[in-house]
Amino acid sequence: MDPRTALARGARNLLVNCARIRPGAGLAIVHEDPALGWYDLEAPLAVAEEARKLGAAPVLVRVGAPGNEPDRRAVEAVAEHACTIFFSRIGDQDRFDDPAPGKTVVMCYARNAAMLGSAYGRTDHRALLDFGAAVDRVLLGAGKIRISCPLGTDVSGAGAGAGEEPGAEPKEGGEAAVRRFPMGVHRPIEASGLSGRVVLARWLASTGSKVYEPASLALESPVAAEVASGRWTGLHGEAGLVDRVRAHYRMVAEKFGLDPVAVHSWHAGIHPGCAYLADAAEDPDRWANNVFTNPRFVHFHTCGALPPGEICWTVLDPTIEVDGAALWRRGRLRPEAFALLRDCLSRWPVLGPLFAEPSDAIGIPAAGRLPARTRS
């Protein structure tokens, strides 16, 4: 497909199937300075162009890096327009979680034109909403969930959704009214019932909720976190590295007045089209906040008893078992294994090819390719 055509289709998907833009509607597109390295300018310009074709009146609002205080331009954009689309990390912060009635706020994770025009941005948003709701029902209905990984992660506990019943419009853990595009995760599942061990590798990174420095911590070797009833109770690994991990947690917890050992919730990626083409080591914070929608990762929200926590554990190639049946197996999401998910793929034929050829571009060359798909 011609890249311009693909980009236009991704923009239409965002505007029509996610934002549900109407002719004559006021639209603010809040876009981050491309020099910061997270977003380009081509994607928001393409969305503005398609919005005009749809009869909307887009206004572009340029902002800088996120901070811990409100950005006046972003706040005014939300207040003054019926719909605001964020091509900016500011949209991922909690101050936009409760827009005024009648307002639509969208946080876009398609960071550039290539992502928006790829299968990640073009796949019908309604199909992914439906699929996410089906995954929610499977997880929320679980008696027991077990999460493991090749490095030795093994935690399990009762399946409990983070404060909300399944519905047609999945929200990030029930705490946010912002629409996410693309829809790339199921609702976070409370971790209060989880116990076992989570093996941390590569980096600790921020969840994107608040800003602190350093935003990530390199892990030169694995560190095992012992977890009991949703709290980490011990760390095992090289002594100097364990000390640095503890110091990182103290720094973040003291800065924001948080419970450092709380493990609030977890979620895995559900969008097989998510690809990260850069080297993760260039910016681990940017990497972690992009690849979380890829099914090869499960993320644990830690450091804080309220959502979403401030430090993320990123676990590669998880196996997630629901009452003994593998919903994920070594990083492969297996919709064929559950009737609710098979039914969803029948309703949305566009999803079949997406799951048949998932992206393995995750920014970690050493992780290699996945093993051949294992059928149920």
N, C-alpha and C positions, 0 to 999 in steps of 0.2 A: 504494500500500500504506500502511496506517495506520502512522505512525512507531513506535508501541509494538510492533506486530507485526514490523516490519522490524528494530527493535533486538533483539528476542528472537531472531529468526532469525540475526542476526549473532553474538549471544552463543552460541547453540547451535553454530554453525559453528566458533567458536573452541574451545569446550569439547569437542565430540564429534569433529570432523574434524581438529583440530590437536592439542589437549592429550590427546585420547582419555581423558577423565576416566571413572572407574568409580564405581559406587555405593559409598558408604562411604569413598571415598578422601579423605584429608586434602588440602585445597586452600588455599594462601595466595594472596591477591590483593594484590600490593604496588602501591599506587597513590600517585602523586605529588600533592603539594599543588596543588589547582587554581589557587591564587593565583599560581603561577609561570608560568601561561599556556601550558603545553604539553599538559596533560591536564585533562579535566573529571572530575566525580565520578559523573555519570549512567551512563557506560559501565561502570566497574567494579561499580557497584551492580547494573546489569542482569545482568552476568555472574554475580554472586553469587546473584541471584534464580534464574536458570536453573540454576545448579549445584545449588541446593537441590532444585529440581524433578527433577533427575537423580539425587538421592540422595547427593550429595556434601556435605561439611561445610566450607563456605568460611569463612575468617578473613580479614578485611580489615586490612592493615598499611599505615599512612600513613607516607610518607617525604618528605624535602625534596629539594632540588636535588642532582644528583650532585656528587661530589668526587673527589679522587684517592686517598682512603683508603676502606677498606671501610665501608659503612653497617651497623652492628651489627644493626639490625632486619631488614634485607634478608637478611643472611647467615644469621641465625637462622631466618628464614622458610623459606629453601631447605633448611636442615639438618633442620627439624622437620616438613616436609610432603612427601608423595609428589609433589605437583605445585605449582609456583609460577608464577603468571602475573604478568608485570610490565606495569603501566600506568605506567611510570616509565622515565626515561632511564637509571637505574642498571642496568637489565637489559641495556643495550647495551654495558656495559663488560666487559672481558675477564675479570674475576674470577669470572664465572659460566659461563665457557665449558666447564668440565669438572666438571659436577655428579657427585655420587656415583652409583654404579650403582643403577639402579632409580628414580632421580629424573627428573622431567620439568620442564624450565624453558622457559617461553614468553615471548618478547619481543613485545609487542603494539604495532604502529604505527598502529592505529586509535585516534587520540588522543582522540576524543570520541564521543558518542552518534550524531551525524550520520554520522561516518565508519564506525562499526561497523554502523549500520543501512543504509548505502548498498551499492551493488554492490561497493564495495571490501571491505567486511566480510562481505557475505552470500554472495559467490560461493564455491562449494564449495572448501574448502581442498585437498581431494584432487585436484581438477581442476588447480589451480595448481601443486601439487607435480609432477604428471605433466607439465604443460606446461613447467615449469622444467627438469625432467630432460631433456625433449626438446631444449630450447634448449642445455642443457649438451652434449648429444651432438653437436649441430651445430657448436658452437664448439670443443669439444675435438677434434673430428675434422678441423678446418680445417687446410689447408696454409698459407694466408695470410689474415690479417684486415687490413682497411683501415678506418680510422675517419676520417670527414671531417665538416665542418659548414659552414653558409653563411658563417660569419665567417672561414673560412680554415684551420681545423684540418685536418690531413692527416698521419696517422701510420699506419704499417703494420708488420707483422712476422708471425712465425710464431704460429700459434694454440697456446697452451700453458696448460692449466688450472692453477690455483694449488694444486698439490700433492695432487690427489685425483681418482680415477676417477669417472665418472658413476654414480649410484645412485638408488634409489627415493626417498630422503629427502634432497633437496638441503640442503646446509649452506653457511653463509656462508664460501666459500673454503676449506672443509676445516678451518679452524682453530677452529670453534665448534660445540659440541654443543647450543647453545640453538636451539629451534625459533622461526622467525620467522613472525609472523602480521600481516597477510596475507603470503603468499609473494609477494614483489614484485620479486625480482632473480634472475638466473641466478647461478651460481657465479662469483666474480671470476676473471678471466683474468690470469695473470702478465704484467707489462709488461716483463720483462727483454729481450724480443726486439723491442720497439717502438722505432721511430725516425721522426723527422719533426718536425712542429710541432703544438702544441696552443694554440689561441687562448683565453685566459682573459678572461671578461667578467663584469660585474656585481659578483660578490663571490667572495673565497676564504672558505671556511667550514671548521669543524672536522668531523672524521669521527664525532664523538661518543664516541670511545674514551677520551679523557682531557679534563680541564677546564683551560682556560687563558683568559686575558683579554688583549686582546679576542679573542672567539671567531670574529670575521669581519673581513675587510678589504675595504672598498669599492674597486671598480675603476671610476674615472670614465671610463676609456677602455680599449679592449682592450689586453692585453699578450700577446705571443706567446712561448711557451716552446719553445725548441729542445730536442728529446729525442733522445738517442742511446743505444740499448741499455738502455732503462729508467732513464735518468738525465737530468734536465734540465741542459743545458750552457750555456744562455744565455737572457736575457730581452730582448725588444725592445718598446719602447713609449715613452711620455713619460718623460723622464729622472727626474723627481721621483717618479712613480708606480712606476717600476721600482725605485728606491731603497727605497721603502716596502715593496714586495713582498719584496725581499731582506731587509730588516730584520725583517719578520714571520716569515720562514722562520728567520732566526737566532734570534729570540726563542723560538720553539717548539722548535727543535732543541736549543738550549742548556738549556732547562728540563727536557727529558726525555732528553738524551743521545742524540739521533737523527742519522742521516745526512740533512742537509737536502735534498740533491738527488736522493734516491732516489724513483723512481716505481714503487711496488710492484705495483699491479694496477689493473684497471678492471672495471666492470660497468655494464650499462644496465638501465633499468626494464623490467619485463615485465607490469605490471598496468595495463591500460587504465582501470580504475575509480578509480585514484588521482587525487584532486582536492584542490587547495589553494586555498581560497576567500579567504584573507586576502591582504593586500598583502605581498609578499616583503620590501619595504623596512622593514616594522615590526620584523622580527627575522630577518635573513638566515641566522643559524645555525639557527633553528627551521625556516625555509623549506627550506634545503638538506637538513636531516635528515628532511623529510617528503616532498618531491617526488622523491626518488631512485628511488622505485618506479614513477614514471610513465614510459612508453616515450619521452617526448620528451626524456629526459635520459640522458646517459652520465656516470658519475662516475669520476674517476681518483683513487686513493689515493696521496698523496705525503707526503714528509717522514717517512722511516723505512723501513728495509729489512725490517721485520717487519710482518705484517698488523695493522691495516689502514692504517697510516700515520696521520698526525694532521691533514693539511691536504688538503682536497678540491677538485679542479677539477671544476666542473659545466658541462658542454657541452650547449647546447640544440640540439634538432632534428638529431641525428647521422644520418649515413648510415653503416651498418656493413655492409661487404661481406665475405662468406665465399667465398673462392676465386672472386671476381668477381661473385657473386650477392648482391643486396642483401637482407639479413635485416631491417635497418631502412632506411627511406628518408625522409630529412628528418623524423625523429621518429615515423614510422609503423612499428610492428612488423608484419611481413608474413608471418604464418604460412602463407598460401596459397602462398608461394614455395618451401617446403621440404616434402618428403614426410613427414618425421618429425613436423612440426608440423601438417600437414593431418590425419595419422592421429590425432593427439591431439585435435584439434577434433572429429573424428568420434566418438571415444570419449566426449567430454564436450560434448554439445550446448549446455550453459550458456555455453561460452566463445565461441561464434559471435557472439551479439548483443553481447557485451562488446567484441570486437575490431572489430565493425562500427561501433560508436558510442563511440570512445574519448574520455575526458575531455580537454578542452583547458584546464581550469581549473588554471593553474600558478602563479598569484600574480604574473604579470608581464603586466599589461594591454597594454603596448606590443608584446608578442610576437604579439598577434593570433591569428587562427584559422589552422589548418593548411590547406594547399592540398587540393583534392579528392584522394581516394585514387587512387593510380596502381596499376593492376592489372598483374600480371606478364604 
